[in-house]
């Protein structure tokens, strides 16, 4: 493979996977179900109202829930936005 400058690109490096990460919300004793569900609905792209409630219930019942997985840079953004709304967040988990 060649780029526009005529240098050879290593196919193994050009196919390298972008770092991925998981965004996980933790249970706490101060956020309401409504607040958690609303935050998920407004911050996480393509989140449906039903999925937001399902994840909120999972956080309450199991102590945590993965609310988004994907590109590390986007994960950092969603993590920060959820944290800034007062949600209790686990550290970002790189996959």
Backbone atoms as SQL, in Angstrom:
CREATE TABLE atoms (id INTEGER PRIMARY KEY, chain TEXT, resi INTEGER, resn TEXT, atom TEXT, x REAL, y REAL, z REAL);
INSERT INTO atoms VALUES
  (1, 'A', 1, 'UNK', 'N', 0.838, -1.177, 0.000),
  (2, 'A', 1, 'UNK', 'CA', 0.000, 0.000, 0.000),
  (3, 'A', 1, 'UNK', 'C', 0.887, 1.246, 0.000),
  (4, 'A', 2, 'UNK', 'N', 0.489, 2.253, -0.705),
  (5, 'A', 2, 'UNK', 'CA', 1.227, 3.508, -0.769),
  (6, 'A', 2, 'UNK', 'C', 0.313, 4.651, -0.358),
  (7, 'A', 3, 'UNK', 'N', 0.885, 5.624, 0.331),
  (8, 'A', 3, 'UNK', 'CA', 0.094, 6.833, 0.586),
  (9, 'A', 3, 'UNK', 'C', 0.471, 7.872, -0.453),
  (10, 'A', 4, 'UNK', 'N', -0.066, 9.054, -0.353),
  (11, 'A', 4, 'UNK', 'CA', 0.143, 10.072, -1.384),
  (12, 'A', 4, 'UNK', 'C', 1.599, 10.520, -1.487),
  (13, 'A', 5, 'UNK', 'N', 2.393, 10.264, -0.466),
  (14, 'A', 5, 'UNK', 'CA', 3.803, 10.655, -0.510),
  (15, 'A', 5, 'UNK', 'C', 4.679, 9.545, -1.079),
  (16, 'A', 6, 'UNK', 'N', 4.073, 8.427, -1.408),
  (17, 'A', 6, 'UNK', 'CA', 4.824, 7.337, -2.020),
  (18, 'A', 6, 'UNK', 'C', 5.517, 6.438, -1.016),
  (19, 'A', 7, 'UNK', 'N', 5.236, 6.583, 0.270),
  (20, 'A', 7, 'UNK', 'CA', 5.864, 5.708, 1.250),
  (21, 'A', 7, 'UNK', 'C', 5.024, 4.457, 1.435),
  (22, 'A', 8, 'UNK', 'N', 5.668, 3.376, 1.754),
  (23, 'A', 8, 'UNK', 'CA', 4.988, 2.101, 1.928),
  (24, 'A', 8, 'UNK', 'C', 4.370, 2.063, 3.323),
  (25, 'A', 9, 'UNK', 'N', 3.094, 1.665, 3.379),
  (26, 'A', 9, 'UNK', 'CA', 2.407, 1.511, 4.657),
  (27, 'A', 9, 'UNK', 'C', 2.375, 0.040, 5.020),
  (28, 'A', 10, 'UNK', 'N', 2.632, -0.251, 6.252),
  (29, 'A', 10, 'UNK', 'CA', 2.575, -1.623, 6.734),
  (30, 'A', 10, 'UNK', 'C', 1.111, -2.022, 6.882),
  (31, 'A', 11, 'UNK', 'N', 0.650, -3.027, 6.106),
  (32, 'A', 11, 'UNK', 'CA', -0.766, -3.423, 6.185),
  (33, 'A', 11, 'UNK', 'C', -1.193, -3.838, 7.591),
  (34, 'A', 12, 'UNK', 'N', -0.279, -4.440, 8.361),
  (35, 'A', 12, 'UNK', 'CA', -0.615, -4.853, 9.721),
  (36, 'A', 12, 'UNK', 'C', -0.914, -3.635, 10.589),
  (37, 'A', 13, 'UNK', 'N', -0.142, -2.567, 10.420),
  (38, 'A', 13, 'UNK', 'CA', -0.360, -1.360, 11.213),
  (39, 'A', 13, 'UNK', 'C', -1.588, -0.598, 10.747),
  (40, 'A', 14, 'UNK', 'N', -1.847, -0.580, 9.453),
  (41, 'A', 14, 'UNK', 'CA', -2.995, 0.174, 8.942),
  (42, 'A', 14, 'UNK', 'C', -4.318, -0.487, 9.331),
  (43, 'A', 15, 'UNK', 'N', -4.283, -1.769, 9.671),
  (44, 'A', 15, 'UNK', 'CA', -5.493, -2.468, 10.098),
  (45, 'A', 15, 'UNK', 'C', -5.599, -2.542, 11.618),
  (46, 'A', 16, 'UNK', 'N', -4.675, -1.884, 12.315),
  (47, 'A', 16, 'UNK', 'CA', -4.687, -1.925, 13.774),
  (48, 'A', 16, 'UNK', 'C', -6.018, -1.409, 14.304),
  (49, 'A', 17, 'UNK', 'N', -6.516, -2.098, 15.306),
  (50, 'A', 17, 'UNK', 'CA', -7.808, -1.755, 15.891),
  (51, 'A', 17, 'UNK', 'C', -7.669, -0.512, 16.765),
  (52, 'A', 18, 'UNK', 'N', -8.641, 0.383, 16.643),
  (53, 'A', 18, 'UNK', 'CA', -8.662, 1.547, 17.528),
  (54, 'A', 18, 'UNK', 'C', -8.983, 1.067, 18.939),
  (55, 'A', 19, 'UNK', 'N', -8.403, 1.730, 19.952),
  (56, 'A', 19, 'UNK', 'CA', -8.706, 1.310, 21.329),
  (57, 'A', 19, 'UNK', 'C', -10.194, 1.476, 21.628),
  (58, 'A', 20, 'UNK', 'N', -10.758, 0.479, 22.275),
  (59, 'A', 20, 'UNK', 'CA', -12.154, 0.544, 22.675),
  (60, 'A', 20, 'UNK', 'C', -12.241, 0.575, 24.194),
  (61, 'A', 21, 'UNK', 'N', -13.381, 1.027, 24.686),
  (62, 'A', 21, 'UNK', 'CA', -13.577, 1.138, 26.120),
  (63, 'A', 21, 'UNK', 'C', -15.034, 0.948, 26.479),
  (64, 'A', 22, 'UNK', 'N', -15.262, 0.663, 27.765),
  (65, 'A', 22, 'UNK', 'CA', -16.607, 0.485, 28.304),
  (66, 'A', 22, 'UNK', 'C', -16.911, 1.626, 29.266),
  (67, 'A', 23, 'UNK', 'N', -18.136, 2.143, 29.196),
  (68, 'A', 23, 'UNK', 'CA', -18.603, 3.170, 30.127),
  (69, 'A', 23, 'UNK', 'C', -19.585, 2.481, 31.073),
  (70, 'A', 24, 'UNK', 'N', -19.279, 2.535, 32.374),
  (71, 'A', 24, 'UNK', 'CA', -20.062, 1.805, 33.366),
  (72, 'A', 24, 'UNK', 'C', -20.567, 2.762, 34.447),
  (73, 'A', 25, 'UNK', 'N', -21.880, 2.711, 34.670),
  (74, 'A', 25, 'UNK', 'CA', -22.501, 3.495, 35.735),
  (75, 'A', 25, 'UNK', 'C', -22.624, 2.596, 36.972),
  (76, 'A', 26, 'UNK', 'N', -22.315, 3.171, 38.137),
  (77, 'A', 26, 'UNK', 'CA', -22.398, 2.444, 39.403),
  (78, 'A', 26, 'UNK', 'C', -23.612, 2.896, 40.202),
  (79, 'A', 27, 'UNK', 'N', -24.102, 1.999, 41.033),
  (80, 'A', 27, 'UNK', 'CA', -25.221, 2.317, 41.916),
  (81, 'A', 27, 'UNK', 'C', -24.746, 3.251, 43.024),
  (82, 'A', 28, 'UNK', 'N', -25.628, 4.117, 43.473),
  (83, 'A', 28, 'UNK', 'CA', -25.336, 4.984, 44.616),
  (84, 'A', 28, 'UNK', 'C', -26.639, 5.211, 45.376),
  (85, 'A', 29, 'UNK', 'N', -26.554, 5.941, 46.470),
  (86, 'A', 29, 'UNK', 'CA', -27.719, 6.152, 47.313),
  (87, 'A', 29, 'UNK', 'C', -28.342, 7.528, 47.148),
  (88, 'A', 30, 'UNK', 'N', -27.935, 8.281, 46.135),
  (89, 'A', 30, 'UNK', 'CA', -28.453, 9.637, 46.034),
  (90, 'A', 30, 'UNK', 'C', -29.063, 9.985, 44.676),
  (91, 'A', 31, 'UNK', 'N', -28.732, 9.307, 43.602),
  (92, 'A', 31, 'UNK', 'CA', -29.355, 9.593, 42.303),
  (93, 'A', 31, 'UNK', 'C', -30.671, 8.824, 42.181),
  (94, 'A', 32, 'UNK', 'N', -31.696, 9.509, 41.694),
  (95, 'A', 32, 'UNK', 'CA', -32.991, 8.858, 41.499),
  (96, 'A', 32, 'UNK', 'C', -32.993, 8.067, 40.191),
  (97, 'A', 33, 'UNK', 'N', -33.916, 7.126, 40.085),
  (98, 'A', 33, 'UNK', 'CA', -34.074, 6.371, 38.853),
  (99, 'A', 33, 'UNK', 'C', -34.311, 7.332, 37.695),
  (100, 'A', 34, 'UNK', 'N', -35.185, 8.290, 37.901),
  (101, 'A', 34, 'UNK', 'CA', -35.535, 9.240, 36.843),
  (102, 'A', 34, 'UNK', 'C', -34.309, 10.012, 36.363),
  (103, 'A', 35, 'UNK', 'N', -33.467, 10.459, 37.304),
  (104, 'A', 35, 'UNK', 'CA', -32.283, 11.228, 36.927),
  (105, 'A', 35, 'UNK', 'C', -31.311, 10.370, 36.111),
  (106, 'A', 36, 'UNK', 'N', -31.058, 9.153, 36.567),
  (107, 'A', 36, 'UNK', 'CA', -30.134, 8.259, 35.848),
  (108, 'A', 36, 'UNK', 'C', -30.666, 7.979, 34.451),
  (109, 'A', 37, 'UNK', 'N', -31.928, 7.605, 34.347),
  (110, 'A', 37, 'UNK', 'CA', -32.521, 7.295, 33.042),
  (111, 'A', 37, 'UNK', 'C', -32.476, 8.509, 32.117),
  (112, 'A', 38, 'UNK', 'N', -32.794, 9.696, 32.639),
  (113, 'A', 38, 'UNK', 'CA', -32.756, 10.918, 31.823),
  (114, 'A', 38, 'UNK', 'C', -31.346, 11.215, 31.329),
  (115, 'A', 39, 'UNK', 'N', -30.354, 11.040, 32.196),
  (116, 'A', 39, 'UNK', 'CA', -28.960, 11.275, 31.788),
  (117, 'A', 39, 'UNK', 'C', -28.557, 10.325, 30.665),
  (118, 'A', 40, 'UNK', 'N', -28.886, 9.052, 30.809),
  (119, 'A', 40, 'UNK', 'CA', -28.550, 8.074, 29.767),
  (120, 'A', 40, 'UNK', 'C', -29.238, 8.441, 28.459),
  (121, 'A', 41, 'UNK', 'N', -30.485, 8.830, 28.556),
  (122, 'A', 41, 'UNK', 'CA', -31.269, 9.156, 27.368),
  (123, 'A', 41, 'UNK', 'C', -30.717, 10.376, 26.635),
  (124, 'A', 42, 'UNK', 'N', -30.261, 11.365, 27.374),
  (125, 'A', 42, 'UNK', 'CA', -29.796, 12.600, 26.734),
  (126, 'A', 42, 'UNK', 'C', -28.323, 12.562, 26.327),
  (127, 'A', 43, 'UNK', 'N', -27.519, 11.724, 26.957),
  (128, 'A', 43, 'UNK', 'CA', -26.070, 11.735, 26.691),
  (129, 'A', 43, 'UNK', 'C', -25.619, 10.611, 25.762),
  (130, 'A', 44, 'UNK', 'N', -26.162, 9.429, 25.923),
  (131, 'A', 44, 'UNK', 'CA', -25.710, 8.283, 25.123),
  (132, 'A', 44, 'UNK', 'C', -26.471, 8.268, 23.795),
  (133, 'A', 45, 'UNK', 'N', -25.757, 8.325, 22.662),
  (134, 'A', 45, 'UNK', 'CA', -26.424, 8.334, 21.347),
  (135, 'A', 45, 'UNK', 'C', -27.255, 7.074, 21.116),
  (136, 'A', 46, 'UNK', 'N', -28.358, 7.229, 20.450),
  (137, 'A', 46, 'UNK', 'CA', -29.258, 6.127, 20.077),
  (138, 'A', 46, 'UNK', 'C', -29.845, 5.384, 21.281),
  (139, 'A', 47, 'UNK', 'N', -29.832, 6.011, 22.438),
  (140, 'A', 47, 'UNK', 'CA', -30.410, 5.384, 23.625),
  (141, 'A', 47, 'UNK', 'C', -31.928, 5.554, 23.566),
  (142, 'A', 48, 'UNK', 'N', -32.632, 4.440, 23.685),
  (143, 'A', 48, 'UNK', 'CA', -34.096, 4.515, 23.727),
  (144, 'A', 48, 'UNK', 'C', -34.538, 4.703, 25.175),
  (145, 'A', 49, 'UNK', 'N', -35.757, 5.174, 25.334),
  (146, 'A', 49, 'UNK', 'CA', -36.281, 5.364, 26.685),
  (147, 'A', 49, 'UNK', 'C', -36.348, 4.021, 27.418),
  (148, 'A', 50, 'UNK', 'N', -36.769, 2.976, 26.720),
  (149, 'A', 50, 'UNK', 'CA', -36.872, 1.651, 27.346),
  (150, 'A', 50, 'UNK', 'C', -35.508, 1.136, 27.775),
  (151, 'A', 51, 'UNK', 'N', -34.515, 1.289, 26.908),
  (152, 'A', 51, 'UNK', 'CA', -33.156, 0.817, 27.241),
  (153, 'A', 51, 'UNK', 'C', -32.590, 1.614, 28.410),
  (154, 'A', 52, 'UNK', 'N', -32.837, 2.917, 28.455),
  (155, 'A', 52, 'UNK', 'CA', -32.358, 3.748, 29.566),
  (156, 'A', 52, 'UNK', 'C', -32.938, 3.242, 30.890),
  (157, 'A', 53, 'UNK', 'N', -34.227, 2.923, 30.888),
  (158, 'A', 53, 'UNK', 'CA', -34.855, 2.409, 32.107),
  (159, 'A', 53, 'UNK', 'C', -34.336, 1.017, 32.448),
  (160, 'A', 54, 'UNK', 'N', -34.162, 0.157, 31.450),
  (161, 'A', 54, 'UNK', 'CA', -33.628, -1.191, 31.694),
  (162, 'A', 54, 'UNK', 'C', -32.238, -1.112, 32.329),
  (163, 'A', 55, 'UNK', 'N', -31.388, -0.221, 31.802),
  (164, 'A', 55, 'UNK', 'CA', -30.039, -0.072, 32.354),
  (165, 'A', 55, 'UNK', 'C', -30.078, 0.515, 33.765),
  (166, 'A', 56, 'UNK', 'N', -30.976, 1.461, 33.992),
  (167, 'A', 56, 'UNK', 'CA', -31.120, 2.061, 35.319),
  (168, 'A', 56, 'UNK', 'C', -31.526, 1.006, 36.342),
  (169, 'A', 57, 'UNK', 'N', -32.452, 0.146, 35.964),
  (170, 'A', 57, 'UNK', 'CA', -32.882, -0.935, 36.862),
  (171, 'A', 57, 'UNK', 'C', -31.737, -1.911, 37.108),
  (172, 'A', 58, 'UNK', 'N', -30.964, -2.201, 36.066),
  (173, 'A', 58, 'UNK', 'CA', -29.815, -3.101, 36.219),
  (174, 'A', 58, 'UNK', 'C', -28.794, -2.508, 37.181),
  (175, 'A', 59, 'UNK', 'N', -28.536, -1.210, 37.079),
  (176, 'A', 59, 'UNK', 'CA', -27.607, -0.543, 38.010),
  (177, 'A', 59, 'UNK', 'C', -28.093, -0.753, 39.442),
  (178, 'A', 60, 'UNK', 'N', -29.388, -0.549, 39.668),
  (179, 'A', 60, 'UNK', 'CA', -29.948, -0.685, 41.009),
  (180, 'A', 60, 'UNK', 'C', -29.866, -2.120, 41.523),
  (181, 'A', 61, 'UNK', 'N', -30.174, -3.088, 40.667),
  (182, 'A', 61, 'UNK', 'CA', -30.234, -4.485, 41.105),
  (183, 'A', 61, 'UNK', 'C', -28.866, -5.149, 41.238),
  (184, 'A', 62, 'UNK', 'N', -27.944, -4.805, 40.324),
  (185, 'A', 62, 'UNK', 'CA', -26.654, -5.514, 40.311),
  (186, 'A', 62, 'UNK', 'C', -25.483, -4.653, 40.766),
  (187, 'A', 63, 'UNK', 'N', -25.707, -3.349, 40.910),
  (188, 'A', 63, 'UNK', 'CA', -24.634, -2.469, 41.367),
  (189, 'A', 63, 'UNK', 'C', -23.915, -1.732, 40.257),
  (190, 'A', 64, 'UNK', 'N', -24.110, -2.169, 39.006),
  (191, 'A', 64, 'UNK', 'CA', -23.460, -1.493, 37.883),
  (192, 'A', 64, 'UNK', 'C', -24.080, -1.953, 36.568),
  (193, 'A', 65, 'UNK', 'N', -23.834, -1.153, 35.530),
  (194, 'A', 65, 'UNK', 'CA', -24.273, -1.546, 34.188),
  (195, 'A', 65, 'UNK', 'C', -23.397, -0.855, 33.158),
  (196, 'A', 66, 'UNK', 'N', -23.022, -1.615, 32.135),
  (197, 'A', 66, 'UNK', 'CA', -22.313, -1.028, 30.996),
  (198, 'A', 66, 'UNK', 'C', -23.353, -0.295, 30.164),
  (199, 'A', 67, 'UNK', 'N', -23.161, 1.017, 30.018),
  (200, 'A', 67, 'UNK', 'CA', -24.155, 1.818, 29.295),
  (201, 'A', 67, 'UNK', 'C', -23.702, 2.163, 27.885),
  (202, 'A', 68, 'UNK', 'N', -22.409, 1.973, 27.606),
  (203, 'A', 68, 'UNK', 'CA', -21.903, 2.235, 26.257),
  (204, 'A', 68, 'UNK', 'C', -20.567, 1.552, 26.094),
  (205, 'A', 69, 'UNK', 'N', -20.297, 1.086, 24.861),
  (206, 'A', 69, 'UNK', 'CA', -19.000, 0.479, 24.527),
  (207, 'A', 69, 'UNK', 'C', -18.618, 0.946, 23.138),
  (208, 'A', 70, 'UNK', 'N', -17.357, 1.330, 22.971),
  (209, 'A', 70, 'UNK', 'CA', -16.891, 1.746, 21.657),
  (210, 'A', 70, 'UNK', 'C', -15.577, 2.491, 21.744),
  (211, 'A', 71, 'UNK', 'N', -15.359, 3.363, 20.778),
  (212, 'A', 71, 'UNK', 'CA', -14.136, 4.139, 20.652),
  (213, 'A', 71, 'UNK', 'C', -13.760, 4.811, 21.978),
  (214, 'A', 72, 'UNK', 'N', -12.496, 4.710, 22.356),
  (215, 'A', 72, 'UNK', 'CA', -12.011, 5.248, 23.627),
  (216, 'A', 72, 'UNK', 'C', -12.290, 6.741, 23.770),
  (217, 'A', 73, 'UNK', 'N', -12.061, 7.493, 22.719),
  (218, 'A', 73, 'UNK', 'CA', -12.261, 8.945, 22.794),
  (219, 'A', 73, 'UNK', 'C', -13.725, 9.285, 23.080),
  (220, 'A', 74, 'UNK', 'N', -14.644, 8.604, 22.418),
  (221, 'A', 74, 'UNK', 'CA', -16.073, 8.829, 22.680),
  (222, 'A', 74, 'UNK', 'C', -16.437, 8.363, 24.083),
  (223, 'A', 75, 'UNK', 'N', -15.869, 7.239, 24.498),
  (224, 'A', 75, 'UNK', 'CA', -16.132, 6.720, 25.844),
  (225, 'A', 75, 'UNK', 'C', -15.730, 7.747, 26.900),
  (226, 'A', 76, 'UNK', 'N', -14.586, 8.386, 26.698),
  (227, 'A', 76, 'UNK', 'CA', -14.132, 9.404, 27.649),
  (228, 'A', 76, 'UNK', 'C', -15.112, 10.571, 27.701),
  (229, 'A', 77, 'UNK', 'N', -15.638, 10.971, 26.548),
  (230, 'A', 77, 'UNK', 'CA', -16.597, 12.068, 26.493),
  (231, 'A', 77, 'UNK', 'C', -17.881, 11.705, 27.242),
  (232, 'A', 78, 'UNK', 'N', -18.458, 10.536, 26.953),
  (233, 'A', 78, 'UNK', 'CA', -19.701, 10.130, 27.608),
  (234, 'A', 78, 'UNK', 'C', -19.492, 9.951, 29.107),
  (235, 'A', 79, 'UNK', 'N', -18.354, 9.374, 29.485),
  (236, 'A', 79, 'UNK', 'CA', -18.022, 9.187, 30.898),
  (237, 'A', 79, 'UNK', 'C', -18.005, 10.533, 31.618),
  (238, 'A', 80, 'UNK', 'N', -17.315, 11.513, 31.035),
  (239, 'A', 80, 'UNK', 'CA', -17.211, 12.842, 31.644),
  (240, 'A', 80, 'UNK', 'C', -18.575, 13.522, 31.724),
  (241, 'A', 81, 'UNK', 'N', -19.374, 13.404, 30.678),
  (242, 'A', 81, 'UNK', 'CA', -20.698, 14.031, 30.679),
  (243, 'A', 81, 'UNK', 'C', -21.609, 13.405, 31.736),
  (244, 'A', 82, 'UNK', 'N', -21.601, 12.096, 31.861),
  (245, 'A', 82, 'UNK', 'CA', -22.413, 11.431, 32.879),
  (246, 'A', 82, 'UNK', 'C', -21.933, 11.794, 34.282),
  (247, 'A', 83, 'UNK', 'N', -20.623, 11.814, 34.460),
  (248, 'A', 83, 'UNK', 'CA', -20.044, 12.192, 35.755),
  (249, 'A', 83, 'UNK', 'C', -20.429, 13.624, 36.122),
  (250, 'A', 84, 'UNK', 'N', -20.400, 14.521, 35.140),
  (251, 'A', 84, 'UNK', 'CA', -20.718, 15.925, 35.406),
  (252, 'A', 84, 'UNK', 'C', -22.193, 16.119, 35.785),
  (253, 'A', 85, 'UNK', 'N', -23.039, 15.160, 35.445),
  (254, 'A', 85, 'UNK', 'CA', -24.453, 15.203, 35.831),
  (255, 'A', 85, 'UNK', 'C', -24.679, 14.566, 37.200),
  (256, 'A', 86, 'UNK', 'N', -23.593, 14.114, 37.830),
  (257, 'A', 86, 'UNK', 'CA', -23.690, 13.571, 39.183),
  (258, 'A', 86, 'UNK', 'C', -23.780, 12.067, 39.279),
  (259, 'A', 87, 'UNK', 'N', -23.705, 11.355, 38.149),
  (260, 'A', 87, 'UNK', 'CA', -23.762, 9.906, 38.220),
  (261, 'A', 87, 'UNK', 'C', -22.449, 9.365, 38.777),
  (262, 'A', 88, 'UNK', 'N', -22.552, 8.249, 39.476),
  (263, 'A', 88, 'UNK', 'CA', -21.377, 7.586, 40.024),
  (264, 'A', 88, 'UNK', 'C', -20.840, 6.655, 38.945),
  (265, 'A', 89, 'UNK', 'N', -19.603, 6.898, 38.544),
  (266, 'A', 89, 'UNK', 'CA', -19.031, 6.191, 37.401),
  (267, 'A', 89, 'UNK', 'C', -17.859, 5.306, 37.824),
  (268, 'A', 90, 'UNK', 'N', -17.758, 4.135, 37.200),
  (269, 'A', 90, 'UNK', 'CA', -16.564, 3.295, 37.346),
  (270, 'A', 90, 'UNK', 'C', -15.493, 3.906, 36.442),
  (271, 'A', 91, 'UNK', 'N', -14.220, 3.658, 36.738),
  (272, 'A', 91, 'UNK', 'CA', -13.190, 4.108, 35.802),
  (273, 'A', 91, 'UNK', 'C', -13.438, 3.486, 34.430),
  (274, 'A', 92, 'UNK', 'N', -13.065, 4.192, 33.379),
  (275, 'A', 92, 'UNK', 'CA', -13.243, 3.653, 32.031),
  (276, 'A', 92, 'UNK', 'C', -12.451, 2.366, 31.905),
  (277, 'A', 93, 'UNK', 'N', -13.090, 1.341, 31.363),
  (278, 'A', 93, 'UNK', 'CA', -12.428, 0.046, 31.157),
  (279, 'A', 93, 'UNK', 'C', -12.065, -0.085, 29.691),
  (280, 'A', 94, 'UNK', 'N', -10.776, -0.183, 29.422),
  (281, 'A', 94, 'UNK', 'CA', -10.336, -0.414, 28.044),
  (282, 'A', 94, 'UNK', 'C', -10.500, -1.877, 27.713),
  (283, 'A', 95, 'UNK', 'N', -11.001, -2.125, 26.485),
  (284, 'A', 95, 'UNK', 'CA', -11.219, -3.523, 26.089),
  (285, 'A', 95, 'UNK', 'C', -10.194, -3.952, 25.076);
